[in-house]
Amino acid sequence: MKIIVSQEISTVCPVFVGACVEARVVNTPYCPQLWEEINAMGDDFRSRLTTDSLKELPSIAATRTVYRACGKDPSRYRPASEQLIRRLLQGKQLYQIDTLVDLINVASMAFGYSIGGFDADRFVGDTLTLGIGREGEPYEGIGRGMLNIAGLPVYRDAQGGVGTPTSDNERTKITLDTTHLVVLINGYDGNRQRVEDNALFIQQLLRRHAASDGGTVTIYPTEQN
């Protein structure tokens, strides 16, 4: 996939750096080894974080700052990474979806970045553009119905929005039939090394749990963007 970062995103977050992991995969309904990792992460988070201090993690704080700059309340439309860790801190279980979705959640919590996971065969066209949601723009969040994405960073393909840091779109969601995966990491803190490390971590998870060779990693924006 070609990823373009629009000028409107560059204006509110000039340091933005993203990573795209694209891989061939085999999805499964459940992976017990992966859930051992999730349970261990929950114990670790509860030992050192609170729902208040969570907001101060650099990757999450930077995403919340961009939400405000775009005109969105980050406490009402929480970034997905914050939603996930917050749930564990409250002593709740994460929703178990399938192996690919679950491992993306692990990667998001491990680094604090909001990460989108997509069935790439459901994209329209070969280019995704990161922009800002508009008033009245139709967007169906996974399991959340129609969402107001005005003021949210949003990736669009040739048909429309496919992913925001709060929720990905029903149209391009991962299913058990997904074999062509695209994962997008959103580094609104500008920490290129950490974004790259997060991408390498995802490749490791895919090798361990999704019968994959890990695929390829692309860092963006490029100079051509």
Sequence and secondary structure as in RCSB ss.txt:
>XXXX:A:sequence
MKIIVSQEISTVCPVFVGACVEARVVNTPYCPQLWEEINAMGDDFRSRLTTDSLKELPSIAATRTVYRACGKDPS
RYRPASEQLIRRLLQGKQLYQIDTLVDLINVASMAFGYSIGGFDADRFVGDTLTLGIGREGEPYEGIGRGMLNIA
GLPVYRDAQGGVGTPTSDNERTKITLDTTHLVVLINGYDGNRQRVEDNALFIQQLLRRHAASDGGTVTIYPTEQN
>XXXX:A:secstr
 EEEE HHHHHH TT EEEEEEEE    S  HHHHHHHHHHHHHHHHH  TTGGGGSHHHHHHHHHHHHHT  TT
TS  HHHHHHHHHHTT       HHHHHHHHHHHHH  EEEEEEGGG SSSEEEEEE  TT   EETTTEE   T
TSEEEE SSSEEE SS BBGGG   TT  EEEEEEEETT  HHHHHHHHHHHHHHHHHHSS    EEEEE  TT 
